[in-house]
Amino acid sequence: MDAEQREPRRRVTAQLRELRFDAGSLCLDLVATVGRRPEVPVERMGDAARLRAWCRGVGVTLEDGYDAQGVLESLHALRAAAHDIASAALDAHRPRQESVDLVNLLAGSEPPAPRLESTAEGGWVPKASRPLTEEALLSLVARDLIDLVTDDARRSRLTACASEVCRMLCLDPGGGRPRKWCSMRRCGNQAKAAGRRQRAAAP
């Protein structure tokens, strides 16, 4: 019975493979390109098409002629380091020294110059001033991670989805009830449905 109960968790759906852009931070959006870390990890950014989609989703453009496989390998290495460091900031364990060394190395490259652009709603958003080199993209993500874990206000909002099969790292937006789920449409609704099934099955 236990194996039957766990089986649906192992099923990889199209929704589970979708890229996530709702973690609240560039570095956490990169971390979120792996799903279901506690169980069997699901790769969400494993090829050139997914790399382009992720770049569009986070609002960056890479220079023409980049080596997609090389960029993916670099982002995957940074992703592992970012997960190690961000989760350490959340639960106070010590991250691996190689994770810290990699982030410091990548952050040392020249970051892209920011540019301010207005939105249709009248707000403001930062935009990269030009297409990015691989080094500039990695620097951008690494610096965002450093800011996240060293800024007390941002770090205090760091949380993990309450779903044991998700545990996505994200920032609580604040101003209301604490963020329990990575998304109410995803893990929140699944938890509610599971609760209803348990109550219905109870004697």
Rosetta blueprint (number, residue, H / E / L):
1 M L
2 D H
3 A H
4 E H
5 Q H
6 R H
7 E H
8 P H
9 R H
10 R H
11 R L
12 V L
13 T L
14 A H
15 Q H
16 L H
17 R H
18 E L
19 L L
20 R L
21 F L
22 D L
23 A L
24 G L
25 S L
26 L H
27 C H
28 L H
29 D H
30 L H
31 V H
32 A L
33 T L
34 V E
35 G E
36 R L
37 R L
38 P L
39 E L
40 V L
41 P L
42 V E
43 E E
44 R L
45 M L
46 G L
47 D L
48 A H
49 A H
50 R H
51 L H
52 R H
53 A H
54 W H
55 C H
56 R H
57 G H
58 V H
59 G L
60 V L
61 T L
62 L E
63 E L
64 D L
65 G L
66 Y L
67 D L
68 A H
69 Q H
70 G H
71 V H
72 L H
73 E H
74 S H
75 L H
76 H H
77 A H
78 L H
79 R H
80 A H
81 A H
82 A H
83 H H
84 D H
85 I H
86 A H
87 S H
88 A H
89 A H
90 L H
91 D H
92 A L
93 H L
94 R L
95 P L
96 R L
97 Q H
98 E H
99 S H
100 V H
101 D H
102 L H
103 V H
104 N H
105 L H
106 L H
107 A H
108 G L
109 S L
110 E L
111 P L
112 P L
113 A L
114 P E
115 R E
116 L E
117 E E
118 S E
119 T L
120 A L
121 E L
122 G L
123 G L
124 W E
125 V E
126 P E
127 K E
128 A E
129 S L
130 R L
131 P L
132 L E
133 T L
134 E H
135 E H
136 A H
137 L H
138 L H
139 S H
140 L H
141 V H
142 A H
143 R H
144 D H
145 L H
146 I H
147 D H
148 L H
149 V H
150 T H
151 D L
152 D H
153 A H
154 R H
155 R H
156 S H
157 R L
158 L E
159 T E
160 A E
161 C L
162 A L
163 S L
164 E L
165 V L
166 C L
167 R L
168 M L
169 L E
170 C E
171 L E
172 D L
173 P L
174 G L
175 G L
176 G L
177 R L
178 P L
179 R L
180 K L
181 W L
182 C L
183 S L
184 M H
185 R H
186 R H
187 C H
188 G H
189 N H
190 Q H
191 A H
192 K H
193 A H
194 A H
195 G H
196 R H
197 R H
198 Q H
199 R H
200 A H
201 A H
202 A L
203 P L
